[in-house]
Amino acid sequence: MRNKLSTFSEFANTLYPHEAEYLLSVQQFNKADNLKVVNLIIYNSKNPLNLQPYSTAIDKRTYSYIKKWIEDTLSKVDVDLFYNWLIEIEKQVMSDSILPEEEKVLLEKSTIIDSTHYYFIRFYQVLQHYRDYLMVRNRTRYYEEITSYLDKYNNQYVRSVGLNNELNAAAEKVVFQLTKTNDEFVLWENLFRDIYFDLSLDGYTRYRAVVRLTILYYYAREFDKLRTVYEHLDIQFKTNIFYSKRILANYYANRAMMHSKLNELDDAEKYGYLSIRQHNSDFLFYLVSLCGVLLKKSKNTEALHLMTNSISELKNTISFYYKIGFVSFYIKTLDASNLHEKAVSYATTFFEGYKSEIFKFRWHLFFSSFMQVLIRAEKYSKAISYTRRYKLVAKEKQSSDKGAYLPIIFWYTLLAEYMEGITSLEKFKASIISSGKELIKQKYQSRKVFELLDKMAFVLPNEIKEIKEVLCK
């Protein structure tokens, strides 16, 4: 019995809170024990650090039944599983190899899938192919049924495709931060919000809109606005509209980011751990975000343990965006764990091996970490050498008009030059105060400025204290 419960516990503890909430909303149990188990699943999914054991007094067959019921219930609404089935059906239609029993399932799906289904657009396109397949075979009855569906939802299909084209065009401007004016910001904000909050649209289009709205608010530092959207989205995730473990993990990672930016670190940590509960293609990205939160909470040992145990994932990823992000935070984690020389050695080796990729993808993130550990290791001349050789300060200033701008490399370079006797104390303080005054006018950037100054204070505590006092006036 112990082994059986151990197996069930391991399975139950992989469930997300929103999965558990959905299961509770659709259950129709008559047995009190069934409901008791589901309620405990909900509790454990929300309290992973205080897991309660499942009762051995309940018959083992009940646990077997509930496990199968959970798997069947979730698989029926899992949009990723649906998409895999749909692609396979399309392949069979296009290759003239669809079987009668598969046609029957496809026809049954057409009676229950409407324009709000997550993959409505793709389903509609498969039915278009299937209608052509039927037409050349003169199969009138099936042909009429499928045509009726296509005619019924044609307007919704055309609208959804058109909105996705708009999302594609808008995404380029938003992701590459080409939105320069407030009017443009409002234009894209209204587009994304209108699409997401339109409950008559398919889930795929709506979720694409909310992802782009997240990016827009992230760049504009409008995290309070993002919170209102996520509060609505949180309710949606307790239904079957957007359900898949992949999408839920993405949502948890985005929420962790939002709470981190709002300095709500307990919530950020909670959602960060939820985002890495399942391994997927974005695992490294989510892990880095979580470790960033752990460092903010001074949980350095915890962050180092997570990152060290994920080195194998780093070696296997082909994404240099993820790879550079991981290494940048790994360097910071080593530094926070007082492994300064190891951090410098690791960063130097990585830079020499992936120099061109670093400058192509995420040079500022990497050098923000690298400069920090060089200063911590008192390698001031080396920091100055990198800055001058690669013109890092000039490159950094090119982004001074962006909402996320912070003169990290500039200030670390000033610090290194002062420590090497190249810059006077007066010039050091005046330069930081001058550039800092503009940045502290915005709430989010103001907090980041003082966080950066705190990191620099371990070298010059009194001088940094004077700078902070001037900026606070």
N, C-alpha and C positions, 0 to 999 in steps of 0.2 A: 504493500500500500504506500509505503514511503516513496518508493521509486516512481509509482504512478503519479502521486501528488507532485513529486519533484518535476516530472515531465510536464504536468499541467501548469505548474507554477512558472516554469521557464517560458512556456507558451503565453500564458496570461500576462506575464510581465513585459512582453514585447509590444503589447497593445498600447496605443496612444490614448490619452484622455478623451479626445473627440470621438475615437472609435467606440470607446466604452459608453460614452453618452448616447451615441447613435443606437447602439445595441439595446440600451435600456429603453429608448423611445419606441422601438419596434417590437420588443418582446411581448409575447402573449402567454406567458407561463401560467400554469395552474398550480404547479408545485412550489411551495414556499422555499424549498431548498435551492431550486433553480435561481430564483430571484435573489436569494441570499448570496449565492456565489457571484452573480453578476454585479451586485452592489459592492462586494469586496474587490472585484476586478476594477471597478471605477475608483475606489479609494486607493488601491495600490498603484494604479496608473498615474494618479495625481501626487502620490507620496512615495516616490522610489527610495527615499532615504529612511522610510519608516514602514517597510513592507510588513503586512500582517499575514500569518500563515493561513492556508486554507484548511478547513475543518476535516479531520479524519473521520468524524462521526457521520459525514455524508457519504452515501454509497458511491463507490468508485465508478459505477455505471452512469451516475449523474454527471460526473466530471467528463467522462467520455462523450456523453450526449451534448453537453454544453460546448465542449471544444469543437465538435463537428458542426453544431449549430452556428457558432461564431464564424467559423471558416466559410460555411455556405452562405451565411447572411452577408458577410462582407464581400465575398467574391461576386455576388449578384450585382452589387452596386459599384464595384471597383472599375473606374473608368479606364485604367491602364489595361486591365484584363479584357475589357470590352474592345479596346482599340486593337489589341493583339488578335482577338477573334475576328474583328472586322477586316484587318489586313489579310488574314488568311483566306477569308471568304472572297475578298476582292481578287486575290491571286487565282482562286479556283474559277471564278466567273470569267476573268480575263483569259484563262487558259482552257476554257470550255470543259472544266473537269469537276464542276460542282455536283455533289450527289443529291438525290431526292430528299434525304433526311436533313441535309444542310439547307436546302431550299425552304423546307418547311420551317426551320428555325428562323431563317431570314424573314420569311413572311410573317411569322409570329411577332418578331421584333418590330416590324413595320406597324403593327397595331398598338404598340405601347410606347414607342419612341416618338416624342414630339420635338418641337423646335427649341425646347429648353434643355434637352439632353446635352451633356458635356460635349460629346462628339457628334452632334447633329449634322454639322457641315460634312464631315467625312462619311457619315452614314448615308446622307442624301446623295453624295457623289457615287457611292457604291451602288445604290439603287438605280441611279442613272445608267451605270454600266450593265446592271442586271436587266433593266428594261430592254436595252439593245440586244442582250443575249436572248431574251424571250421573244422579241419581235422577229428575229430572223428564223426562229423555230416555229412561229405562228402559234404560240401557246397563249391563246386569247384570254383565258380566265385569269391567270397569274399576271398577264400583261396589263389588264384593266385594273387590277388591284394596285399594282405598283404605280401605274400612271395616276390613279386617284390620289395616292400619297404624294407624289411629286407635284401634282397640280395644287393640292391643298397647302403645301408648305413652300411653294415656289417663291412667294414674296418674302417670307422669312429667310429663306436660303440666300436670295439675292442681297437682302439687307445685311445679313451676317458677313457674307463675303466682302461686301463693300466696306463695312466697318473694319474688317481685318486689314484691308488694304490701307485704310486711314491709319490704323494702328502701326502698320509697317512704316509708313512715311513719317509718322510722328516720332517713332522710336529712334530713328537716326538722329533727329535733332535733340532729343532728350538725352539719350545715352552718351552722345558725343558733346553734350553741353553746348549746343548751338543756340539755345534759347537765351537771348540776351536781354529782352525787355520784359517788363511786367505784363504787357498786353499779350505777349507770346506765352508767358507762363500761364496766365488765366485761360487762354485758348486751349492749351493742352490739358490743363487741369479739368476744365469743363468737359472736354471730350472724354477723357478717361473716366471721370466720375459718372457722366451720363451713361456710358456703356456699362460700367460695373453695376450701377444701381438699377439698371433696366432688367427686371426679373423675367421679361419675356424673351430675352436673348439666351443663346446657348451658353453653357458653362465655360467652354473653351475660350470664347470671345471675351466673356466677362472676366475670367481670370487673367487673361493676357492684359486686359485694361488695368487691373489692380496691380499687376507687377510693374507696369510702366508708371502708374501713379506713385508706387513706392519709390522708384528711381527718381522721378521728378521731385517728390517731397524730400528725398534724401539729399539731392544736390542743392535744393533751396533751403535746407535745414528747417523744414516745416513739419517737425515731428509730432507736434500736437494735432495737426490736421490729419496726419497719418494714423494717429491713435483712433480717431473717430471712425475712420474707414475700417480699421482692424477690429474694432468692437463689433461692427456689423458683420464682418467676415467671420469672426469667431462663432457667431450664431449659425451662419451658413454651413460651417464645417461640422456642425452637429446633425446635419441632414445628409442626404445622399447626393447633393448637387455637385460637389467638387471632389468626391472621395477617391483617394488612392494614398498609399503610404508615401509615395514620392512627393505628391503635392502637399500633404500634411507636413512632411519634413521641411519643405521649402517655406511653408507658412511659418513654422516654428523658428526657422533660421532668420526670417525677415523680422519676426516679432522680437527676437533676441537682439537684433541690430537696432531696432527702434528703441527698445528699453535701455540699451547701452548708451545710445546718443542722448537720451533723456536723463541719463545718470541714475536710472532705476535698476541697480545692478543685481538685486536679488531676483527680480523678474527676468532680467537678461540671462542670468545663469540658469534659471529654471527652463526657459525656452531653448537655451543653447544645448542643454543636455538632452532635451526632447529631440532636437534636430539631428543628433548623432546616434539616436537609439537604433536606427536602421542604417546599414551601410548602402550607399548608392553612389552614383557617379559624382555627386557634389559633396561627398563626405569630408574631404580635405578642406574645402571652403568653409563648411559649417564648423569643423573642428577649430580652424584658425579663429573664427569669430568667437567661439566659446572661450578659447584660451586667452583671447584679448580681454574678455570680461574677467576671467580668473586673475589675470595680472592686475587689473584695476582693483580687485578685491584682495590683493596681496596673497592670493592662493598660489604662490609660485611653485611649490612642490607638486601640487595637483596638476598644474598646467604642464610642467616639465614631464611628469609621468605620462600624461595623455599624448604629448607630442613625441616623446621618445618611443612610445609603443606604436606610433603611426609612421615611423620612418619607412617601413616597407611599403606603405601606401604611397609615400612620396616618390619612391623609386619607380613605382609602376605607372604613375600618372603621366600622360602625354601632354597635359595642359601646362604650359609655362606660366600662365596667369596664376593657376593654383600653386604650382611649384614654387614660384618666387614669393607668393603670399605666405606659404607655409614656412619657407626658410627665413623670411623677414621676421616672423613672429617667433620662430625657434631661436633665432639670435637674441631677441629681446628676452625670451624665457631663460636662456642660459645666463644672460646678463643679470636678470632679476634674481637668479639663484646663486649669484656671486661666482659664477664660472666665467669670468671676464676673458681670460686668455683663450679658453676653449671657444668662446663666442667669436672673438677676433679671428682665430684660426679657421673656424668653420666658414665665416663670412668671406674671408680672403680667398679660401679655396673655391668656394661657390662662385664668387665674382670672376675669378680667373677662368673658370670652366664655362661660365654662361654669360660672359660680358655682353655680347650682342643681344641676347634674348632679354637680359635685364633692361637694357636701354630701349628695347622695342616695346616691352610690355609694362613693367612696373618699376621703373628706375627710382622714382621718388620714394616709394614705400621701402624699397630695399636700402637705399642710402640713408633714409631717416633712421633705420635700425642700425646700420653699419656705423654711421657717425656717432650715434649714441654709445655704442660699445667701445669705439676707439677712444672717445673722451673718458669713459669709465675706466679704461685700461691705461689711461694717461699717455696715449700714443698721439699726441697733439700734432706733431710734424707729419705723421702719416695721414691724419684727417685733412690737414691743409693741402697736402700733396694731391689727394684724390679730388678735392674740391677744385683746385686750380687746373689739374690736368684735364678734367672732363667738364670744366666750366659749369659746375653744378649750381652755383648761386644764380647765375644768369638764366639757366634752364628753369630753376624754381620760380624766378620772378615772372616768367612768361605765363604763369597760372595765377598771378596775383588778382585777377579780376573774377576768379571763380569762388563760389561760396565756401568751398572746403579748404581754401588756401591758408596755409600756416607756414611761416618762414623758418622751418625746422633746421634746414641745412645752413641757411644764412646765420642763424643764431649760434648753432654749434661751431660754425667756422669762426665767428667772432670770438667765441670763448677760447677756441684753440689758439687763435692768433694772439689773444691777450696772454694766455699762459706761456706762449713762446716768446713774448716780448715784442711782437710785431705791431700790436695795437695797444694804445694807451687805455688805462682804466676809464678815463673820461669819454673817449670815443666808443669804447665798448658799451658803457651804460647809455650814452646818448643815442646810439644806433638802435639799441633794443627798445628804448622808450619811444623813440620816433616811430618805428614801424609797429610797435605794440598798441599805440594810442588809437590808431584807426581800427584795428582788429577788435578791440574790446567794446566797440560800440554795439556789436551784435552779441546777443546773449550766448548763443552756442559757441562762437569763436572766442568770446571772453573766457569761458571756462577752459577751453583748449589752450589758450595762451598761458593761463596760470598753471595748468598741468605741466606744460612744457618748461616753464620757469622752475617749477618744483623739481623736475628731473635735472635741471642744470645746477640746482642749489647745493648738491653734494660737493661740488668743486669750489664754489664761491658763495657760501651761505650768507655772509653779511652783505656782499655786493648785490646779490639777487634780492635779498630782503629790501634793500634801498630801492631797487627798480620797481618792485611790486608796490611799495608805498607810494611812489610817484604815480604809477598807473592807476592806483585806487583813488587818487584825489579827484 
